[in-house]
Amino acid sequence: MFTGIITDIGTIRSREDRGDTRLVIGTGYDVDTIDLGASIACSGACLTVVDKGVDDGSNGPGGWFAIDASGETLARTAPGMWDAGRRLNLERALRVGDELGGHIVTGHVDAVGRIVGVDPVGDSVKLTVEAPASLAPHIAPKGSITLDGISLTVNDVTDQPEGTAHFTLNIIPHTQEMTTLNEVAVGRPVNLEIDVLARYLARMQARG
């Protein structure tokens, strides 16, 4: 489980496509405190650490960890996000006693959305995101949503004729600085995870 509060921005150093896709991700985390088999959310996708290492120190402190992304993970997440050089929002798994500063996040991407508007509002930025029809009924004003692993509050929602929905988010300067949302652009695909409560309510409604 996660909270959607980003604690580091990693960079994909290398990608090796084989049975699964092996990704080596540079991080500012103290990798000595990361166990093999630990879960780390990478821009909203919960992945398992399979290897790790410490840099030689010539470029300052830091290290790396490796994960294996399955074909299912690649198919269900934003196109291009696993390319070498891409930056990822990182969050380590929630521990008992940690502050729940965002909302409960599972690290399971529900669908890929698309940014359709980036508008400065004072020092903040208003993002407009298009959600697919499968998620549209489960996004509500003032509700929580996870975008590329970041816990955010929905401002408003506008249903579209084709069944999709446009929803807006206010991105304050701190969030821009601490996440990859400082590089958003119209047309960029993003990972979406709806609030876990909305997921269970949808299942209950479907069962009648």
C-alpha positions in Angstrom: 0.0 0.0 0.0 1.0 3.6 -0.7 -0.2 7.1 0.0 0.5 8.9 -3.2 3.1 11.2 -1.5 6.2 11.2 -3.8 9.5 10.9 -1.9 12.0 10.7 -4.8 12.3 11.2 -8.6 14.2 8.3 -10.2 15.6 8.1 -13.7 15.6 5.0 -15.9 19.3 4.3 -16.5 18.8 1.3 -18.8 16.2 -1.0 -20.3 16.7 -4.6 -21.3 13.9 -6.4 -23.1 13.9 -10.1 -22.6 11.2 -12.4 -21.1 10.2 -9.5 -19.0 11.7 -6.0 -19.2 14.5 -5.3 -16.8 14.8 -1.7 -15.8 17.6 -0.1 -13.8 16.4 3.0 -12.0 18.7 5.6 -10.4 17.5 6.9 -7.1 18.4 9.1 -4.2 17.1 6.5 -1.7 19.6 4.9 0.6 19.5 1.5 -1.2 21.0 -0.2 1.9 17.6 0.2 3.5 15.8 -1.3 0.5 15.3 -5.1 0.7 15.3 -7.3 -2.3 11.6 -8.2 -2.8 10.5 -4.8 -1.5 7.7 -2.9 -3.4 8.3 0.6 -4.8 5.6 2.5 -6.7 7.1 3.8 -10.0 4.9 6.6 -11.4 1.9 4.7 -9.9 2.8 1.1 -10.7 3.8 -1.1 -7.8 6.9 -3.1 -8.8 9.3 -5.5 -7.0 13.0 -4.8 -6.4 15.0 -7.6 -7.8 18.5 -6.1 -7.6 20.2 -3.0 -6.2 23.6 -1.3 -5.9 25.4 1.7 -4.6 27.1 4.2 -7.0 30.9 4.7 -6.6 30.4 8.3 -5.3 32.0 10.1 -8.1 28.8 11.8 -9.0 27.6 12.3 -5.4 25.6 10.0 -3.2 23.1 7.7 -4.7 22.4 4.2 -6.0 20.1 2.2 -8.1 17.5 -0.6 -8.0 16.3 -2.9 -10.7 12.8 -4.1 -11.4 11.2 -6.5 -13.9 8.2 -5.2 -15.7 5.9 -7.8 -17.2 4.1 -7.5 -20.6 0.9 -6.8 -18.6 2.6 -3.9 -16.8 3.8 -2.4 -20.0 0.4 -2.8 -21.7 -1.5 -1.2 -18.8 0.7 1.8 -18.2 1.5 5.0 -20.1 3.3 4.5 -23.5 6.9 5.7 -23.4 7.2 5.9 -19.6 9.6 2.9 -19.4 12.1 4.3 -22.0 15.7 4.9 -20.9 16.1 8.4 -19.6 12.5 8.9 -18.4 12.0 10.3 -14.9 9.7 8.4 -12.5 7.8 9.4 -9.4 8.9 7.0 -6.6 7.3 6.1 -3.4 8.3 3.3 -1.0 5.6 1.1 0.5 3.7 2.4 3.5 4.9 1.1 6.9 2.9 0.7 10.0 3.0 4.1 11.9 3.7 6.2 8.8 1.7 9.3 8.3 -1.1 8.9 5.7 -0.6 12.2 4.1 -2.4 11.5 0.8 -4.9 8.7 0.4 -4.8 5.0 0.3 -3.2 3.9 -3.0 -2.7 0.3 -4.2 -0.2 0.9 -7.0 -2.4 -0.8 -9.5 -3.0 1.4 -12.6 -6.7 1.4 -13.6 -6.3 3.1 -17.0 -4.2 5.5 -19.0 -5.5 9.1 -19.3 -4.3 12.0 -21.4 -3.6 15.6 -20.5 -5.7 17.9 -22.6 -5.1 21.2 -20.9 -2.2 22.9 -19.1 -3.2 26.4 -17.9 -1.2 28.7 -15.5 -3.4 30.0 -12.6 -1.3 32.3 -10.5 1.8 30.3 -9.4 -0.1 27.1 -9.8 -1.1 25.1 -12.9 -4.5 23.8 -13.7 -4.3 20.4 -15.5 -7.3 19.1 -17.5 -7.1 15.3 -17.9 -9.2 13.1 -20.1 -10.2 9.8 -18.4 -11.5 6.9 -20.5 -15.1 5.9 -20.4 -14.3 3.0 -18.1 -13.2 5.3 -15.3 -15.5 8.3 -16.0 -18.3 7.2 -13.6 -15.8 6.7 -10.7 -14.3 10.2 -10.7 -16.0 12.8 -8.5 -15.4 16.5 -7.6 -13.4 16.8 -4.4 -12.6 13.1 -4.5 -9.1 11.7 -4.7 -7.3 10.3 -7.7 -3.7 9.2 -8.4 -2.0 10.6 -11.4 1.5 9.0 -12.2 1.6 7.9 -8.6 0.7 11.3 -7.1 -2.2 11.7 -4.8 -4.3 14.7 -6.0 -7.8 16.2 -5.4 -10.2 16.5 -8.3 -11.6 20.0 -8.7 -14.4 19.3 -11.1 -15.6 16.8 -13.7 -17.2 17.3 -17.0 -18.7 14.3 -18.8 -18.1 14.2 -22.5 -20.6 13.1 -25.3 -18.5 10.0 -26.2 -18.6 8.7 -22.6 -15.2 9.9 -21.4 -14.7 12.6 -18.8 -12.5 15.7 -18.4 -11.4 16.4 -14.9 -9.3 19.3 -13.5 -6.5 19.3 -10.9 -4.7 22.2 -9.3 -0.9 21.6 -9.2 0.7 23.9 -6.6 4.4 24.9 -7.0 5.6 22.5 -4.4 4.0 19.5 -6.2 5.5 20.7 -9.5 9.0 20.8 -7.8 8.8 17.5 -6.1 7.3 15.4 -8.9 7.4 15.0 -12.7 4.5 17.3 -13.1 6.9 20.1 -13.9 7.3 18.5 -17.4 3.6 17.9 -18.3 2.4 18.9 -21.7 -0.8 18.6 -23.7 -1.1 15.1 -25.2 1.0 13.4 -22.6 -0.4 10.0 -21.4 -0.6 9.5 -17.6 -1.3 6.6 -15.3 -4.6 6.8 -13.4 -5.7 5.0 -10.3 -9.2 5.7 -9.0 -9.8 5.9 -5.2 -10.0 2.4 -3.8 -13.4 3.1 -2.3 -14.8 4.0 -5.7 -13.4 0.7 -7.0 -15.3 -1.4 -4.4 -18.5 0.7 -4.8 -18.4 0.0 -8.5 -18.0 -3.8 -7.9 -20.9 -3.7 -5.4 -23.1 -1.8 -7.9 -22.2 -4.3 -10.7 -23.3 -7.2 -8.5 -26.6 -5.5 -7.8 
